[in-house]
C-alpha cells in the first residue's frame, strides 16, 4: 500500500496525474472535478480536539470529507459499482476503504476484497494513490482515475451519501415494554441520565430483569476523530454486543462495533460514520438450566446491525469480556455500558419471550 504521504506530496507526481487525466480521459465531469480541486483547495484548519456531542453539525471541513461514497466505475468497456468509506482519523490523517460491488450490506460484503489506503490532507487537497489509481475527494464527490503504462483505463465519480438503517424509528408493538422513549428514565436504575435533547446517556441499567427477549435500540456516536467512543449493549449484564467508534477501521476484529465482544466479529461491516443514528435489533435466547441449577443449554444471539444480519443464532458458552466474571442466570438486567466517551440512545424497547423477529422488523428489512 502506498500513501499520499510518500507519493503525492511531491507536486510533480500530482501534476503528472492531472495532466494524464486531461490528455487521455473523455469524461468531462472528471475534468471539471479536477479543475475545481486545483482552483479551490480544501481549507486546512485547527483540528486537534474537535468533539461534537449529539447531532451538532461540525464546522470542521474534515467532517464533510468523511463519509460514504458510491457510484459507477468504467474500465475500458466494463462498468462496476464501487463503494468507498472515507474516515477522518485526526491530525489531518485520513483512511479510504474501497468495496467493489458497493458499500457493505449493499453488495460490497466480501471482506477479502476490501482495499485500504491512507493519506494526509496536503496543501488543501485530499488525494489517495496506489500503483495504478488516484482518488480525489472534494465537494461531496470522490473522483477515480486509473492508469496503466501512461494510459487512462479507469474513470468514475462517486457521490457522498447518507445511509439510514431500515429499522430506524420503528414503533414498538403493543406487546413491547418501552424502556426509553425520550420522556423519562423511570424504567432505569438510579444514575441513569436523560440529556437536554431527550436522549438516554450511556451507563444506564434497566430496573427490570429479562430472560428470552427481542431488543430494539438506536444509538449515536459523536464526531471525535482522535478518540474512540466505547460502549456496549450488555444483555443480562453478561453478553456484550459491542459499540465502538470503528468506522474506517479495517480489518474487522472481535472487539469492533457490533462484535460479540472478544468472541466473534460481525459478518458484515455495517458501522456508519459518526453523527448518524444506527440501530441494533437483537434476538436473545437465555441459557437453560435444569431443576438443580445446572446449565443444560447455552445462550444464543441473533443480531441485525443497521438492518443487516451480522450474527445468526450464535451460541455463547459464557459471558463475554467483563461479563464473563458473572455466573450465568435465567434473567438479569439490560446494561448500556459506560466505558470511554459519550454514546447516546433512543427508542429502546423489549418484547419478552420473543422467539422470532417482530412483524415490524420483518416488514422493515424484507
C-alpha positions in Angstrom: 0.0 0.0 0.0 1.3 3.4 -0.9 0.1 6.6 0.6 -0.2 10.3 -0.3 2.4 11.0 2.3 5.0 9.1 0.3 3.8 10.0 -3.2 1.5 13.0 -3.6 3.4 15.5 -1.5 5.7 15.5 -4.5 3.8 18.0 -6.6 5.3 16.7 -9.8 3.6 13.4 -9.3 0.2 15.1 -8.6 0.5 17.3 -11.7 1.5 14.4 -13.9 -1.6 12.5 -12.8 -3.8 15.5 -13.6 -2.2 16.1 -17.0 -2.6 12.5 -17.9 -6.3 12.7 -16.9 -6.8 15.8 -19.1 -4.9 14.3 -22.0 -6.5 10.9 -22.0 -10.0 10.8 -20.5 -13.1 12.0 -22.3 -15.1 12.2 -19.1 -15.9 15.9 -18.9 -17.2 15.6 -15.3 -13.8 14.2 -14.2 -12.0 17.1 -15.9 -14.3 19.6 -14.2 -13.9 18.0 -10.9 -10.1 18.1 -11.1 -10.1 21.7 -12.2 -12.3 22.7 -9.3 -9.9 20.8 -6.9 -6.9 22.7 -8.3 -8.6 26.1 -8.1 -10.4 25.6 -4.7 -8.3 23.5 -2.3 -9.7 22.5 1.0 -9.0 24.9 3.8 -6.9 23.3 6.4 -7.8 24.5 9.9 -7.3 23.6 13.5 -8.2 20.0 14.1 -6.8 18.6 17.3 -9.6 18.2 19.9 -12.7 18.6 17.7 -15.5 16.9 19.5 -19.2 17.2 18.7 -21.9 15.9 21.0 -25.2 14.6 19.7 -26.2 15.8 16.3 -24.3 19.1 16.1 -23.0 19.8 12.7 -19.2 20.2 12.9 -17.7 23.3 11.3 -14.5 21.3 10.7 -14.2 20.7 6.9 -12.7 17.3 7.6 -16.2 16.1 8.7 -17.6 16.9 5.2 -14.8 14.9 3.5 -15.5 11.9 5.8 -18.4 9.7 4.8 -19.7 7.0 2.5 -19.5 7.4 -1.3 -20.9 5.2 -4.1 -21.0 5.3 -7.9 -20.2 3.5 -11.1 -16.7 3.0 -12.4 -15.8 2.4 -16.0 -12.8 0.4 -17.0 -12.5 0.3 -20.8 -15.7 -1.4 -21.8 -16.6 -2.7 -18.4 -18.5 -1.0 -15.6 -19.0 -1.9 -12.0 -20.3 -0.4 -8.8 -17.8 0.9 -6.3 -18.4 1.8 -2.6 -16.0 3.9 -0.6 -15.7 5.0 3.0 -13.5 8.0 3.9 -12.7 8.3 7.6 -11.0 11.3 9.4 -8.6 9.9 11.9 -7.2 13.2 13.4 -4.2 15.3 12.7 -5.0 15.8 9.0 -4.9 12.0 8.6 -7.5 10.0 6.6 -8.2 6.5 5.6 -10.0 5.2 2.5 -11.8 1.8 2.3 -12.9 0.6 -1.2 -15.5 -2.0 -1.8 -16.0 -3.5 -5.2 -19.7 -4.1 -5.7 -20.9 -1.4 -3.4 -20.9 -0.5 0.2 -21.1 -3.1 2.9 -24.6 -4.5 3.1 -25.3 -3.4 -0.5 -23.0 -5.8 -2.4 -19.5 -5.0 -1.1 -19.6 -7.7 1.6 -16.6 -9.8 0.7 -14.1 -8.6 3.3 -11.2 -10.2 1.4 -11.8 -7.8 -1.5 -11.6 -4.6 0.6 -8.8 -2.2 -0.4 -7.4 0.2 2.2 -5.4 3.4 1.5 -4.1 6.1 3.8 -3.2 9.7 3.3 -2.8 13.2 4.8 -4.6 16.4 3.8 -1.8 18.0 1.7 -1.9 21.7 0.7 -5.7 21.6 1.0 -6.1 18.5 -1.2 -7.3 15.1 -0.1 -5.8 12.6 -2.6 -5.2 8.9 -2.2 -2.9 6.9 -4.5 -1.9 3.3 -5.2 0.2 2.0 -8.1 -2.5 2.5 -10.7 -5.1 4.8 -9.3 -5.7 8.2 -7.9 -8.7 9.0 -5.7 -9.6 12.7 -5.2 -12.2 13.8 -2.6 -13.9 17.2 -2.5 -17.3 18.9 -2.7 -19.3 15.7 -1.7 -17.6 13.8 -4.6 -14.9 11.2 -5.0 -13.2 11.0 -8.4 -11.4 7.9 -9.5 -8.8 7.9 -12.3 -6.7 4.8 -13.1 -3.8 4.4 -15.5 -1.6 1.6 -16.8 1.5 2.3 -18.9 0.5 6.0 -19.0 -2.9 5.2 -20.5 -6.1 6.1 -18.7 -8.1 2.8 -18.1 -10.5 3.7 -15.3 -12.7 6.7 -14.6 -15.7 7.4 -12.4 -17.2 9.8 -9.9 -18.7 8.6 -6.6 -21.4 10.6 -4.8 -21.4 11.1 -1.0 -24.5 9.6 0.5 -26.0 9.2 4.0 -27.5 5.8 4.6 -30.3 5.1 7.0 -31.0 1.9 8.8 -34.3 0.4 7.6 -35.2 -0.3 11.3 -34.5 3.2 12.5 -37.5 4.8 14.1 -39.5 1.5 14.4 -42.6 1.9 16.6 -42.9 -0.6 19.4 -45.8 -3.0 19.0 -48.5 -3.3 21.7 -46.8 -6.2 23.5 -43.5 -4.3 23.8 -42.1 -2.9 27.0 -40.8 0.6 26.3 -37.7 1.3 28.3 -36.9 4.7 26.8 -38.9 6.9 24.5 -37.4 10.3 25.4 -39.8 11.2 28.2 -38.1 10.0 31.4 -35.7 7.4 32.8 -38.2 5.8 35.2 -37.5 2.3 33.7 -33.8 2.6 34.6 -32.0 2.3 37.9 -30.7 5.3 39.8 -27.9 7.1 38.0 -29.5 6.9 34.5 -29.5 10.3 32.8 -31.5 11.9 30.1 -29.9 14.7 28.1 -31.4 18.1 27.3 -32.0 16.6 23.8 -34.2 13.9 25.4 -31.7 11.1 24.7 -30.5 8.4 27.1 -26.9 8.7 28.2 -24.6 5.6 28.3 -24.2 3.9 31.7 -27.9 3.1 32.2 -29.1 -0.2 33.8 -32.7 -1.4 33.5 -34.8 -1.9 36.6 -36.5 -5.0 35.2 -34.7 -8.3 34.7 -35.3 -10.2 31.4 -34.8 -13.7 30.0 -35.7 -14.5 26.4 -36.3 -11.3 24.5 -36.2 -9.2 21.4 -34.4 -5.8 21.8 -34.6 -2.8 19.6 -32.4 0.3 20.3 -30.8 3.1 18.4 -27.5 4.8 19.2 -25.4 7.7 18.1 -21.6 8.2 18.4 -20.1 11.7 18.4 -17.6 13.1 15.9 -14.3 12.5 17.7 -11.6 11.5 15.2 -8.7 11.5 17.7 -10.7 9.5 20.3 -12.7 6.3 20.2 -16.1 6.1 22.0 -16.5 2.7 23.6 -19.9 1.5 24.9 -21.9 -1.7 24.5 -25.2 -3.5 24.9 -24.8 -5.8 27.8 -27.6 -8.4 27.6 -28.2 -9.8 31.1 -25.1 -7.8 32.1 -23.1 -10.7 30.7 -23.3 -10.9 26.9 -22.0 -7.8 25.1 -22.8 -6.6 21.7 -20.0 -4.1 21.3 -20.5 -0.4 20.4 -17.2 1.1 19.3 -16.3 4.0 17.0 -14.6 1.8 14.4 -15.9 3.4 11.3 -13.0 3.4 8.9 -11.1 0.7 10.8 -10.0 -2.4 8.9 -9.7 -5.4 9.1 -12.6 -6.3 11.3 -11.7 -7.5 14.8 -13.6 -9.3 17.6 -13.7 -6.1 19.6 -15.1 -3.8 16.9 -18.5 -2.3 16.6 -21.3 -5.0 16.5 -18.9 -7.7 17.6 -19.8 -10.2 20.3 -17.0 -8.8 22.4 -13.8 -10.9 22.1 -15.9 -13.9 20.8 -17.0 -13.2 17.3 -16.6 -10.4 14.8 -19.7 -9.3 12.7 -20.2 -11.0 9.3 -20.6 -7.6 7.7 -19.0 -4.3 8.5 -22.2 -2.1 8.9 -20.8 0.7 11.1 -21.9 4.1 9.8 -20.0 7.4 10.2 -20.2 9.4 13.4 -23.3 11.6 14.0 -25.5 9.1 12.1 -28.1 7.2 14.0 -27.6 3.5 14.0 -29.7 0.5 15.1 -29.4 -2.9 16.8 -32.2 -5.5 16.6 -31.3 -8.4 18.8 -33.0 -11.8 19.4 -31.7 -13.3 22.6 -32.4 -16.8 23.9 -31.3 -17.1 27.6 -29.3 -20.1 28.8 -31.4 -23.1 30.1 -30.9 -24.7 33.5 -32.2 -28.0 35.0 -34.0 -28.3 38.3 -30.7 -28.4 40.1 -29.5 -25.1 38.6 -27.0 -26.9 36.2 -26.8 -25.2 32.8 -28.1 -27.5 30.0 -28.2 -25.1 27.1 -26.0 -22.1 26.2 -27.3 -18.6 25.4 -27.9 -17.7 21.8 -27.9 -14.4 19.9 -29.0 -13.2 16.5 -28.2 -9.6 15.6 -29.2 -7.1 12.9 -26.9 -4.1 12.7 -28.4 -1.3 10.7 -30.9 -3.8 9.3 -28.3 -6.3 8.1 -27.7 -9.7 9.6 -24.3 -9.8 11.3 -24.7 -12.7 13.8 -27.1 -15.6 13.3 -28.0 -17.9 16.1 -24.6 -17.7 17.7 -24.1 -19.9 20.7 -22.2 -18.4 23.7 -20.9 -20.8 26.4 -20.5 -18.0 28.9 -20.4 -14.2 29.3 -18.3 -12.1 27.0 -15.5 -9.8 28.2 -16.1 -8.4 31.6 -19.5 -10.2 31.6 -17.6 -13.5 32.0 -17.0 -12.7 35.6 -20.6 -13.3 36.5 -22.3 -16.7 36.8 -25.0 -17.2 34.1 -28.6 -16.8 35.1 -32.1 -17.2 33.6 -32.9 -13.5 33.9 -30.9 -10.2 34.5 -30.9 -6.5 33.6 -30.0 -4.8 30.4 -27.0 -2.6 30.8 -25.8 0.1 28.3 -22.1 0.3 29.1 -20.2 3.4 30.1 -16.6 2.8 29.1 -15.0 5.6 27.1 -16.5 8.8 25.7 -20.2 9.5 25.1 -22.8 7.4 23.5 -26.5 8.3 23.2 -29.6 6.1 22.9 -33.2 6.5 21.9 -36.2 4.3 21.1 -35.3 1.4 23.4 -37.9 -1.3 23.8 -38.1 -5.0 24.5 -40.5 -7.9 23.7 -40.3 -10.5 26.4 -40.2 -14.3 25.5 -39.8 -13.4 21.7 -38.8 -16.4 19.6 -38.8 -14.7 16.2 -38.4 -11.2 14.8 -41.4 -8.9 15.4 -43.6 -8.2 12.4 -42.4 -4.6 12.3 -38.8 -5.8 11.9 -39.7 -8.3 9.2 -41.6 -5.6 7.3 -38.7 -3.2 7.6 -35.9 -5.5 6.3 -37.8 -7.6 3.8 
